[in-house]
């Protein structure tokens, strides 16, 4: 069977029309208190009329239509021909909005539905050009984007005449929506410097992305972009790596995206300062990389407790400098994670239990809670048997004071600055196995409250500077705990003050 004109209409246009269909269907039915059955019948007829409108007004082989202004005027005065949905535009104008009955899921504004229809009717003649073809590659798309953004005045209009308005670009053949800023970095105007802010904020929510498989770096450095793209079809996408990195203003709902095939979300919202939308329903069952995902996402604070993280291997710096994040994530499955370096570094308000986490494969906890100033939750029976690096782990974690004396530290090599400026920490850790530790310098510097017995720690493999440091700390601890007759250091002084005093005296 030959394809109908409706079938051949661009997907972007059909998306707009059907968006209107959905809005008006709910609004009209509720307003008229129709039963679901009669409403469904009405709606089938209404959609059919609307399809015929497009078949009558547009020819697909060289799409054309009446000028945009005429379309707009025709809609606003309600053409006496009363085609399709125009028959109920009077109703729409009279009703700014209705509160739906309990059987309907949400509030629907009929005014919004009307605006959607006008937008659809205006969109095609304004943006769709005769003979315009779909982009074959992402490289062609990048070039069009560069021409659109870098030019002004007549040159910009030439770009529009050549490619059309961005919202009407046809992407049905494009399988990689990646690194859209690449053409800017390669262009002489931008001197080949990556990180150049891209001034692009056009409505592209109607792009047909149904064939796109990769979206890494899509909006990197698009500092002005903040358009709704929640309707994009992401069902084939396998990577969203750094998709919104440095998209500083982006804050649109994308919680409905199909992420079931995505394997990488690393850097996805890195430096997306404004982003704070619910994405807790995403299917993350195939995601392996989440490192730096919300790094510098200053405003993000949405529930993520239902995420399936069973395949994730790398969570390095996932919430680094996520200053607002404080959601429960204790139920996450972390049994395959190997790297938790700086995961909550500078996450200033985070204070949630992580008791349920399985970290048996983790090899590095370096700086995990560095400057996480509010964090003070039990870490329970974490299995740290494979951890080699704990340097800076609680550095600047001012509130932390939980029992961790049962940790297996037999494989740890680096404990430098582990409790530096952890002002509240004072837990017994004297039974830790330090036989493989090489680096200890600065471990308790600024740990004002620490008064524990660590006199039996092994320094068998410690580097000379670390041996000296530990000896100095142990010496001053003896004084602070009143275990020697040494004088000169008050019992209220911190370990770091004692060590500093030692160096001043020795100098």
TAPE-V686660 format. One line per field, one symbol per residue. ss: DSSP state (a for helix, b for strand, c for the rest). psi: psi as a letter, one per 40 degrees, with the letter a starting at -180 (. if undefined). burial: # if it has 16 or more other C-alpha atoms within 10 Angstrom, else .. Layout:
# TAPE-V686660
ss->???
psi->???
burial->???
This chain:
# TAPE-V686660
ss->ccccaaaaccaaaaaaaaaaaaaaaaaaaaaccccaaaaaaaaaaaaaaaaaaaaaaccccccccccaaaaaaaaacccccccaaaaaaaaaaacccbcccccccccbcaaaaaaaaaaaaaaaaaaccccccccccaaaaaaaaaaaaaccaaaaaaaaaaaccaaacccccccbcccccaaaaacaaacccccccccccccccccccccccbccccccccccccccccccccccccbccccccccccccccccccccccccbccccccccccccccccccccccccbccccccccccccccccccccccccbccccccccccccccccccccccccbccccccccccccccccccccccccbccccccccccccccccccccccccbccccccccccccccccccccccccbccccccccccccccccccccccccbccccccccccccccccccccccccaaaaaaaaaaaaaaaaaccccccccccccccaaaaaaaaaaaac
psi->hihidddeiidddddddddddddddddddddefiiddddddddddddddddddddddihdgghiaiidddddddddeghedfibeddeddddddhdiihiideidihhhddddddddddddddddddhihehiihdiddddddddddddeiibdddddddddeiideeihedehehgifeeddddeiddeffhiehhhghfihfeehhfeehdhfhfdfhegdehgihfeeihfdehehfhfdfhfgdehgiheeeihfdehdhehedfhfgdehgihfeeihfeehdhehfdfhegdehgihedeihfdehdhfhfdfhfgdehgihfdeihfeehdhfhfdfhegdehgihfdehhfeehehfhfdfhfgdehgiiebfhhfdehdhehedfhegdehgiheeeihfdehdhfhfdfhfgdehgihfeeihfdehdhehedehegdehgihfeehhfdeiidddddddddddddddddefeieiiehieeiidddddddddddd.
burial->....##..#############.#########.......#..##..##..######..#.#..###..#..#...#..#.....###.##..#....##.#.......#######.##############....##..##.##.#####.#......#.##..######################...........###.#..###########################.########################.########################.########################..#######################.########################.#######################.#########################.########################.########################..###..#...##.##.#########........#....######..#.....
